[in-house]
Amino acid sequence: MLPAEPLALKAIGFVRSCFGGKFGAPRQPGLCPSAWGRLVFQPEFRSPEALRALDGFSHVWLIWHFHHTACRGWSHTVRPPRLGGDTRVGVFASRSTHRPNPLGLTLARLEGIETTARDGPVILLGGIDMADGTPVFDIKPHLPYAESPPDAHAGYAEKPIPCLEVATARQAAADFDALPARARDVVREALALDPRPAGARRGNPAEDRVHGVHLCGRNVRFRVTGDRCEILEITPADNAGDPEPPA
């Protein structure tokens, strides 16, 4: 057996994302299909040659760092949100961020490669679940014929995730309508997934309050009542993610 020597990983780039922080980002990729991001490479990896033929694939796997939670260490068991936050499962039976090695795995839609960008080449991504500033360690092309087995099943996560009805209060309607169309879709899709803490989703009265989330460069304040989420206010937010969707 080989000795367990430390392994060094180096970020090849960082994601600029429509999700300004961990709070509000979906728990899995694809749940917010309108989400966007840009993978900006570090200078030493800005090589068009390294991306040759990648544009022939529709999706890519991204291996990245749980940089918001890595300092908290790991746990043998976790409480998945899919089980209401009440039932424990083994960490290796979950997608929890509290892992021995804080690595994330995302299947993202490849929407394009900007070769003429100032920091190019830049990879344009869709359907991501990654917060702004996420370090990325590697990119691999997705192979549908090899990675989507017809007999796959998902254990306790088999059932679809329930979604909230999302409405906009009168005082926020004009600001919501002023958002780019894709940003409006991101706000609706992200809030429909109920980003509140588990205590609030279980009906804890102390958590029944107005919440704020950074989406598409805005601070979006909302309240959930029953199965309905109401957007109360939308204001500009500084340094809160990638504000404008790709053209």
Rosetta blueprint (number, residue, H / E / L):
1 M L
2 L L
3 P L
4 A L
5 E L
6 P L
7 L L
8 A L
9 L L
10 K L
11 A L
12 I L
13 G E
14 F E
15 V E
16 R E
17 S E
18 C L
19 F E
20 G L
21 G L
22 K L
23 F L
24 G L
25 A L
26 P L
27 R L
28 Q L
29 P L
30 G L
31 L L
32 C L
33 P L
34 S L
35 A L
36 W E
37 G E
38 R E
39 L E
40 V E
41 F E
42 Q L
43 P H
44 E H
45 F H
46 R L
47 S L
48 P H
49 E H
50 A H
51 L H
52 R L
53 A L
54 L H
55 D H
56 G H
57 F L
58 S L
59 H E
60 V E
61 W E
62 L E
63 I E
64 W E
65 H E
66 F L
67 H L
68 H L
69 T L
70 A H
71 C H
72 R H
73 G L
74 W L
75 S L
76 H L
77 T E
78 V E
79 R L
80 P L
81 P H
82 R H
83 L H
84 G L
85 G L
86 D L
87 T L
88 R L
89 V E
90 G E
91 V H
92 F H
93 A H
94 S L
95 R L
96 S L
97 T L
98 H L
99 R L
100 P L
101 N L
102 P L
103 L E
104 G E
105 L E
106 T E
107 L E
108 A E
109 R E
110 L E
111 E E
112 G E
113 I E
114 E E
115 T L
116 T L
117 A L
118 R L
119 D L
120 G L
121 P L
122 V E
123 I E
124 L E
125 L E
126 G E
127 G L
128 I L
129 D L
130 M L
131 A L
132 D L
133 G L
134 T E
135 P E
136 V E
137 F E
138 D E
139 I E
140 K E
141 P E
142 H L
143 L L
144 P H
145 Y H
146 A H
147 E H
148 S L
149 P L
150 P L
151 D L
152 A L
153 H L
154 A L
155 G H
156 Y H
157 A H
158 E L
159 K L
160 P L
161 I L
162 P L
163 C L
164 L L
165 E E
166 V E
167 A E
168 T E
169 A L
170 R H
171 Q H
172 A H
173 A H
174 A H
175 D H
176 F H
177 D H
178 A L
179 L L
180 P L
181 A H
182 R H
183 A H
184 R H
185 D H
186 V H
187 V H
188 R H
189 E H
190 A H
191 L H
192 A H
193 L L
194 D L
195 P L
196 R L
197 P L
198 A H
199 G H
200 A H
201 R H
202 R L
203 G L
204 N L
205 P H
206 A H
207 E H
208 D L
209 R L
210 V L
211 H E
212 G E
213 V E
214 H E
215 L E
216 C L
217 G L
218 R E
219 N E
220 V E
221 R E
222 F E
223 R E
224 V E
225 T E
226 G L
227 D L
228 R E
229 C E
230 E E
231 I E
232 L E
233 E E
234 I E
235 T E
236 P E
237 A L
238 D L
239 N L
240 A L
241 G L
242 D L
243 P L
244 E L
245 P L
246 P L
247 A L
